[in-house]
Structures are given as C-alpha cells and as structure tokens.
Amino acid sequence: MKLWASAVWIARKDLASWFRDRTGMMLGILLPIALVTVFGMVMKYAFGGDSGMPKVELWVTDEDGTEKSRAFVAALREVGMLRVLPKAGVPAPSAGDVRSKVADGDAHHALVVGKGFGAAMAEGKEPPLLLVRDPGRVMESRLVGIGLMQAVMAAAEGRGMPWLFASMMRRQGMSEQGAERVRAGMDTVQALVERFAGGAEPELRQPGVSVAAPTAFDVASMFEDLVPVQKEDVAPPERPKTLGYQLAQSVAGMTVMMLMFGLMACSTTLLQERDQGTLRRLLVSRAPRQALLLGKFLFCFTVGLMQLLMLFAYGELLFGVGAFRDPLTLVVLSVTWSAAATSFGMLIAVWAKTQKQAEGLATLLILVMAALGGCWFPLQLADLPWYAEVVTHATLTHWAMSGFQGMFWHQKAFTDPTLLRAVAVQWGFVVVAAALAWQLWRRRFLSG
C-alpha cells in the first residue's frame, strides 16, 4: 500500500502543477485542435478534397477570340484538376506576358490558343495550341495534358477522338497514310456508336477500309500527348538536370522548419538558466544587463548558421540540389532566415513564464506555419480562397520558402525583386520581434 500511496501522491502533485500552469495546459489542448484544422484544410484545398486530385494552375490567353476558342477556354475552366487563370471576366495577358510569367517563376504552365483555332476545330484539323511550361514540373504536365484532352473533347462536342488519336499516332512515328487509316477506322466506330444510340441500323464497317495496328508508344504518356500541342520549355539553364521540383521543395521545406525547432531549443536555455539560478548570477555580474539578451541572440544566430550550412551541405552531397551554385545569394538568404528564426525563438522564450509554455507555443506555431507556409507541400497545388492566401502570406515560413525556392528552383540571385521582397519581409519581422522581445525582457527578467 505504501508503494501505491506514494505513487498516487506523486501523480496528484504533478497534476496540481500541470493545472496551475493554465497557459501551458491550454496550449497542450490547442495543439492537436490546430493541427487537425490545418491538416483538414490542406487535404481540402491542396489535394482536391473529395476529388482526390490536386489542382494545377494554368494560365490561358485566347488569341483567336472565336466562339470555338471561347468554348474551349470555358471547357478548361470546368476541368476539375485545373485552376485556369486569369479568372473568368478578367482580361487575359498577352502571349509575351504569360511567357514572362513562366520565365520569372510566377507560373509553371501557360497555354496560348492561337489564331485559327476555331477554323481548325470546325474542319477536324490540329488546332494551333502552344504550351509554355517549366519542364521540371512533370506531374503538373501530365495533369495539364489530361485537362487539355477533356477540354478539346468538350469543345468538339464529343467528336474529336478520331482526329486526336490519329494525330497522336502521327506524332509517335506512324506514317501519314497509316494515321489516316486509324482516323477512318475510328470515324467508323464513332458513327456506329452514334447510330446505335440513335436507334438506326448500324453499318458494321465501311468497305475498303482497314485499320492498321498502332505503333508502340509510351502508354503512361498517352493522355498527356493526346492533344496536339506545341510545347515550349522555359527553364533556367543553370538548374541541375537531376533536380526535381519535389526534391527542391523537400530540401528547402525541411531545412526551414527544422531550423525553427533547433533555434527554439537554444532559446529556451534562457528559461533553464533562470530556473537554475544561473541567470541571477549573470545579472549581478559586471556585464551590462542588455548584453545578456544580445548574447543569447548571437549564440542562437550562430548555431542557426551552422545548422543551415550542415543541412545544405548534406542536401548537396546526397541530392545535388545546387545549394552552393550562388554562394552570395545563399549567404544572404541563410543570414536572413537565421536572424528571423532566432528572433522568433527569443520572442517566445521571453514571453513564456515556464519552459512548458514556451515549448507548447513554439510547437504549435512552428507546425502551423510550416503547413501554411509551404514547407510540407507546394502552395501552388492549393486552390485557396482569398482569405487563406492572406493567411499563408502572413506566415514567416512562406517568405523563407519563397527565398530558398527562388534560389534552388528558379536559379534567381538575391537581387531579383522576388527574393528582395522575401528578404525584406523577414528583416521586418526581425526588427519587430526584437523590439517586442526587448520590452518583455525588461519587464519580466530585469524588473526585479
């Protein structure tokens, strides 16, 4: 009985201590609630909700302006896996503008519907379509190809499959005569289906028509290549050929998130020293009191830079992400993110009254910011409402990811406006967070 009585006494003591720290207790409850909410929103908007398919952003400009081309663009907007931009009713950019968007990294796929599209569709010929794309976005290319097939079939009122299939066979190496035989055979099949559906007596076969066996082709890319579209690849020449978008996303995202966790652990040493009495001895020493907080900042900042160097060196060694292609840009982005993450950690450390509070709040904020800021999945896949886009842009991780992805994937230098904006936002946070941390430091640590 003495064993159980002692165990119950210890449990009651710890429970009383846990309930006394009401802020820490609430954070422990809010953390799973926040994660369920964030992950639910991710599944809903980033991975297609009930459809189970992510939406791919596709910029479209219609240079034809005919009834057929407008119907085609409208059909593209109805494809569930595509998010067509600009939105309906908004003037479309020119072909030069959409090329610039892809080149600048603001878009990864853009479709130009050329003049003569309507006439070609009416005659059953290959329409003038130009797809400007980032060749590294392989998954998105396949989804765009399937979406184009659906839209062309809708614009052709369901009669486009014969010439689509014949065109694909021609592009796969089949002779012109063989492709025409394929088309004639599929016309026969389509006529058979239409007559059967209409109740007429079908003709099983047109006399004198033989269907050649199709040549071998890559079945996996069949739907992607079904629509005859001219492809124009726009990619930075310096990008490593072995680097995929998901790989660049993973290396940058995990580095950004894990640095915050690492620096948060460094920042909480301030609370540990206070609880152990070390901080009080430092305060009565000859060192200026304001130097204590600055020293902690420099300690965490230095650790952050070393962690970034180690993580990027590992990523370069294992995956060849090209981290050291532009050393100056890497230094600027690393110094900026280390300062921002350190300021975040110091602000949480001086705000919290206990280490439990600091760890709970930091875990909650870091995981939420990592999910909303693009560390776990590309935000380009998410069809977010306007208010969700505001929230994602308000996260510190979003701007860190914008910088590192701009360097890794788009091969931009820190002087590029996109990277300069990301750097400026992070340093703005450093200034605000440092000012707040200083005020809380004076009030909670120096007031006595």
C-alpha positions in Angstrom: 0.0 0.0 0.0 2.9 2.4 0.7 4.1 2.0 -2.9 0.6 2.8 -4.3 0.0 5.7 -1.8 3.4 7.2 -2.8 2.6 6.8 -6.5 -0.8 8.5 -6.1 0.7 11.3 -4.1 3.3 12.0 -6.8 0.6 11.8 -9.5 -1.5 14.3 -7.6 1.4 16.6 -7.1 2.3 16.6 -10.8 -1.4 17.0 -11.8 -1.7 20.0 -9.5 1.5 21.5 -11.0 0.1 20.8 -14.5 -3.2 22.5 -13.8 -1.5 25.5 -12.2 0.2 26.2 -15.4 -3.0 27.1 -17.2 -1.3 28.6 -20.2 0.7 25.5 -20.8 -2.3 23.3 -20.3 -4.3 25.2 -22.8 -1.5 25.1 -25.4 -1.4 21.3 -24.9 -5.1 21.2 -25.8 -4.9 23.7 -28.6 -2.0 22.0 -30.4 -4.0 18.9 -31.6 -7.0 21.1 -32.4 -4.9 23.4 -34.5 -3.1 20.5 -36.3 -6.5 18.8 -37.1 -7.7 22.1 -38.5 -4.6 22.8 -40.6 -4.3 19.3 -42.0 -8.0 19.2 -42.8 -7.6 22.4 -44.8 -4.5 21.0 -46.5 -6.4 17.9 -47.6 -9.4 20.0 -48.7 -7.6 22.7 -50.8 -4.3 21.2 -51.7 -5.3 17.7 -52.6 -8.6 18.1 -54.2 -11.0 17.4 -51.3 -13.5 14.7 -52.4 -11.9 14.5 -55.9 -8.6 13.3 -54.6 -6.7 15.2 -57.3 -4.7 18.4 -56.7 -5.5 21.4 -58.9 -2.8 22.6 -61.3 -2.6 26.3 -62.1 -2.8 27.0 -65.9 -2.6 30.5 -67.4 -4.6 30.8 -70.6 -4.6 33.5 -73.3 -7.0 33.3 -76.2 -5.6 35.0 -79.4 -8.4 33.5 -81.6 -11.4 35.1 -79.9 -13.9 32.9 -81.8 -16.9 31.1 -80.4 -15.0 27.7 -80.6 -12.0 29.1 -78.7 -14.2 30.7 -76.1 -16.0 27.4 -75.7 -12.6 25.6 -75.3 -11.4 28.0 -72.6 -14.8 27.6 -70.8 -14.4 23.9 -71.0 -10.9 24.2 -69.5 -12.4 26.0 -66.5 -14.8 23.1 -66.0 -11.9 20.6 -65.7 -11.7 19.7 -62.1 -8.0 19.2 -61.9 -7.2 22.6 -63.4 -7.3 26.1 -61.9 -7.5 28.3 -65.0 -6.1 31.9 -64.7 -7.0 34.7 -65.1 -10.4 34.1 -63.7 -13.5 34.5 -65.9 -14.2 38.1 -66.7 -10.6 39.3 -66.1 -8.7 40.4 -69.2 -6.2 37.7 -70.3 -2.5 38.6 -70.6 -0.7 38.5 -73.9 1.4 35.6 -75.1 4.5 37.6 -74.2 3.2 38.2 -70.7 2.5 34.5 -70.0 6.0 33.6 -71.3 7.4 36.1 -68.9 5.4 34.6 -66.0 6.8 31.2 -66.6 10.4 32.6 -67.1 10.1 34.5 -63.8 8.7 31.6 -61.9 5.3 33.2 -61.3 3.7 30.4 -63.3 4.8 26.9 -64.4 2.3 26.3 -67.3 0.7 28.7 -69.7 -1.5 27.9 -72.8 -1.7 30.2 -75.8 -4.7 29.5 -78.0 -3.5 30.7 -81.4 -5.4 32.4 -84.2 -7.2 29.9 -86.4 -8.2 27.6 -83.6 -12.0 27.8 -84.3 -11.5 27.1 -88.1 -9.2 24.2 -87.3 -11.7 22.6 -84.9 -14.5 23.1 -87.4 -12.5 21.2 -90.1 -11.3 18.5 -87.7 -7.7 19.6 -88.0 -5.0 20.1 -85.4 -5.6 23.5 -83.7 -2.8 25.9 -83.0 -2.0 25.5 -79.3 1.2 26.5 -77.6 2.0 25.3 -74.1 4.7 27.3 -72.4 6.0 25.2 -69.4 8.6 24.6 -66.9 9.9 21.2 -67.9 10.8 20.3 -64.3 7.1 20.2 -63.3 6.5 16.7 -64.6 3.4 15.8 -62.5 1.7 19.1 -63.4 2.5 18.5 -67.1 0.6 15.2 -67.1 -2.4 16.7 -65.4 -2.5 19.6 -67.8 -2.3 17.2 -70.7 -5.3 15.2 -69.4 -7.2 18.5 -68.8 -6.5 19.6 -72.4 -7.9 16.4 -73.7 -11.1 16.8 -71.7 -11.5 20.4 -72.9 -10.8 19.6 -76.6 -13.4 16.8 -76.5 -15.9 19.1 -74.9 -15.2 21.9 -77.5 -15.5 19.3 -80.3 -18.9 18.2 -78.9 -17.6 14.6 -78.4 -16.4 14.1 -82.0 -12.8 14.9 -81.5 -11.4 11.5 -80.6 -10.7 10.2 -84.2 -8.5 13.1 -85.3 -7.0 13.4 -81.8 -5.9 9.7 -81.8 -4.7 9.9 -85.5 -2.7 13.0 -84.6 -1.1 11.2 -81.7 -0.2 8.2 -83.9 1.4 10.6 -86.4 3.5 12.2 -83.7 4.5 8.8 -82.4 6.1 7.9 -85.8 3.2 6.4 -87.8 3.1 7.3 -91.5 0.5 9.8 -92.8 -1.3 7.0 -94.6 -1.4 4.9 -91.6 -2.7 7.7 -89.4 -5.5 8.4 -91.9 -6.5 4.8 -91.8 -6.6 4.9 -88.0 -8.8 8.0 -88.2 -11.1 6.5 -90.8 -11.5 3.4 -88.6 -12.3 5.5 -85.5 -14.8 7.5 -87.6 -16.5 4.3 -88.4 -16.6 3.3 -84.7 -17.9 6.7 -83.7 -20.6 6.5 -86.4 -21.5 3.1 -85.2 -21.9 4.3 -81.6 -24.0 7.3 -82.7 -26.3 5.3 -84.9 -26.7 2.6 -82.3 -27.5 5.3 -79.7 -30.0 6.8 -82.1 -31.7 3.5 -82.9 -30.7 3.3 -86.5 -29.4 0.1 -88.2 -25.6 0.3 -87.9 -23.2 -0.4 -90.7 -20.5 -2.6 -89.2 -17.8 -1.4 -91.4 -17.0 0.9 -94.4 -15.9 -1.1 -97.4 -12.3 -0.9 -98.4 -11.2 0.5 -95.0 -8.6 -1.4 -93.0 -7.3 -0.3 -89.7 -3.5 -0.6 -89.2 -2.2 -1.7 -85.9 -0.9 1.3 -83.9 2.8 1.6 -83.4 4.3 1.1 -79.9 4.2 4.1 -77.7 4.5 5.1 -74.1 1.1 4.2 -72.6 1.9 6.3 -69.5 2.1 9.5 -71.6 -0.8 8.7 -73.9 -3.3 11.1 -72.4 -0.6 13.8 -71.8 0.3 13.7 -75.5 -3.2 13.1 -77.0 -3.8 16.7 -77.8 -1.5 18.1 -80.5 0.0 21.0 -78.7 3.4 22.6 -79.4 5.5 22.7 -76.2 7.9 25.5 -75.4 10.2 24.7 -72.4 11.3 27.6 -70.3 13.8 26.7 -67.6 17.0 28.3 -66.1 20.0 26.7 -67.9 21.9 26.6 -64.6 19.4 24.3 -62.9 20.8 20.8 -62.2 19.2 18.3 -64.6 18.8 15.8 -61.8 16.9 18.2 -59.6 13.2 17.7 -59.4 10.7 20.2 -58.1 9.5 18.0 -55.2 13.1 17.4 -54.2 13.9 21.1 -54.1 10.7 21.6 -52.2 11.6 18.9 -49.6 15.1 20.1 -49.0 14.1 23.7 -48.6 11.0 23.0 -46.6 12.5 20.6 -44.1 15.5 22.9 -43.6 13.3 25.9 -42.9 11.1 24.0 -40.4 13.8 22.1 -38.6 15.9 25.3 -38.1 13.0 26.8 -36.2 12.8 23.8 -33.9 16.5 23.8 -33.3 16.7 27.5 -32.5 13.7 27.3 -30.3 15.6 24.7 -28.2 18.5 27.1 -28.0 16.3 30.0 -27.0 14.7 28.1 -24.1 18.1 27.9 -22.4 17.2 31.4 -21.1 14.4 29.9 -19.1 16.6 27.0 -18.0 19.2 29.4 -16.6 16.5 31.4 -14.9 15.1 28.3 -13.2 18.6 27.1 -12.2 19.7 30.4 -10.8 22.4 31.0 -13.4 20.7 34.0 -14.8 20.6 35.8 -11.5 24.3 35.4 -11.1 24.8 36.8 -14.6 22.6 39.8 -13.8 24.7 40.8 -10.8 27.9 40.5 -12.7 29.8 43.4 -14.3 28.3 42.6 -17.7 25.6 45.1 -18.9 22.2 43.7 -18.5 21.2 44.4 -22.0 24.2 42.4 -23.2 22.7 39.2 -21.8 19.8 39.1 -24.3 22.0 40.2 -27.1 24.5 37.4 -26.2 21.7 34.9 -26.3 20.6 36.2 -29.7 24.2 35.9 -31.1 24.5 32.4 -29.7 21.3 31.2 -31.3 22.1 33.1 -34.6 25.5 31.4 -34.8 24.0 28.0 -34.1 21.4 28.6 -36.8 24.0 29.4 -39.4 26.0 26.3 -38.6 22.8 24.2 -38.9 21.9 25.7 -42.2 25.4 25.1 -43.6 25.3 21.5 -42.4 21.8 20.8 -43.8 22.6 22.4 -47.2 25.9 20.6 -47.5 24.1 17.3 -46.8 21.4 18.2 -49.3 24.1 19.0 -51.9 26.1 15.9 -51.2 23.1 13.5 -51.3 20.7 15.1 -53.8 22.8 17.6 -55.8 20.4 20.5 -55.3 22.9 23.1 -56.4 22.9 24.8 -53.0 26.3 26.4 -53.5 25.8 27.5 -57.1 25.5 31.1 -56.0 27.3 31.4 -52.6 26.4 35.1 -52.2 22.7 34.5 -52.5 23.0 31.5 -50.2 24.7 33.6 -47.6 22.1 36.4 -47.8 19.2 34.0 -47.5 20.8 32.0 -44.7 21.8 35.0 -42.6 18.3 36.4 -43.1 16.4 33.2 -42.2 18.7 32.5 -39.2 18.1 36.0 -37.9 14.3 35.7 -38.4 14.1 32.2 -36.8 16.3 33.4 -33.9 14.1 36.4 -33.3 11.0 34.1 -33.3 12.6 31.8 -30.7 13.8 34.7 -28.5 10.3 36.3 -28.5 8.7 33.1 -27.4 11.3 32.5 -24.7 10.9 35.9 -23.1 7.1 35.7 -23.4 6.7 32.3 -21.7 6.7 32.1 -17.9 7.7 28.4 -18.0 9.6 26.1 -20.3 6.4 24.1 -20.8 4.6 27.2 -22.1 7.5 28.0 -24.5 7.7 24.5 -25.9 4.0 24.2 -26.3 3.5 27.5 -28.1 6.6 27.1 -30.2 5.5 23.6 -31.4 2.0 24.9 -32.2 3.2 27.9 -34.2 6.0 26.1 -36.0 3.9 23.2 -37.2 1.1 25.5 -38.3 3.4 27.9 -40.1 5.2 25.0 -41.7 2.0 23.7 -43.1 0.6 27.0 -44.2 3.9 28.5 -45.4 4.7 25.7 -47.9 7.3 23.6 -46.1 5.3 20.4 -46.4 3.7 20.8 -49.9 3.8 23.3 -52.7 1.3 26.0 -52.2 0.9 26.2 -56.0 -1.2 23.0 -55.8 -3.7 24.6 -53.4 -6.8 26.3 -54.8 -7.0 28.6 -51.8 -9.7 31.1 -51.2 -8.6 34.7 -50.9 -8.6 34.7 -47.1 -6.5 31.6 -46.9 -3.9 33.2 -49.3 -3.8 36.2 -46.9 -3.1 33.8 -44.0 -0.3 31.9 -45.9 1.4 35.1 -46.8 1.3 36.2 -43.2 3.5 33.3 -42.1 7.2 33.7 -41.7 7.9 30.4 -43.3 6.2 31.5 -46.5 8.8 34.2 -47.1 11.7 31.9 -46.2 10.4 29.3 -48.7 10.0 32.0 -51.4 13.6 32.9 -51.0 15.1 29.4 -50.9 12.8 28.1 -53.7 13.7 31.1 -55.8 17.3 30.3 -55.4 17.1 26.4 -55.8 14.4 26.0 -58.4 14.3 29.3 -60.3 18.0 30.0 -60.1 17.5 33.6 -59.0 20.0 35.8 -57.4 19.2 37.8 -54.2 19.0 40.9 -56.3 15.8 39.6 -58.0 12.7 41.5 -56.9 11.0 38.3 -55.6 13.9 37.4 -53.4 14.5 41.0 -52.3 10.8 41.2 -51.2 11.2 37.9 -49.2 14.4 39.1 -47.5 12.8 42.5 -46.7 9.7 40.9 -45.1 11.9 38.6 -42.9 14.1 41.5 -41.7 11.0 43.5 -41.0 9.9 40.7 -38.7 13.4 40.6 -37.1 13.0 44.3 -36.2 9.5 44.0 -34.8 10.2 40.7 -32.9 13.5 42.1 -31.4 11.7 45.2 -30.2 8.9 43.2 -28.5 11.4 40.7 -27.1 13.4 43.6 -25.6 10.4 45.1 -23.9 9.3 41.7 -22.5 12.9 41.0 -21.3 13.0 44.3 -19.4 9.6 43.7 -17.8 9.9 40.0 -16.9 13.6 39.5 -16.3 15.0 42.9 -15.3 12.2 44.4 -13.3 13.3 42.8 -10.1 
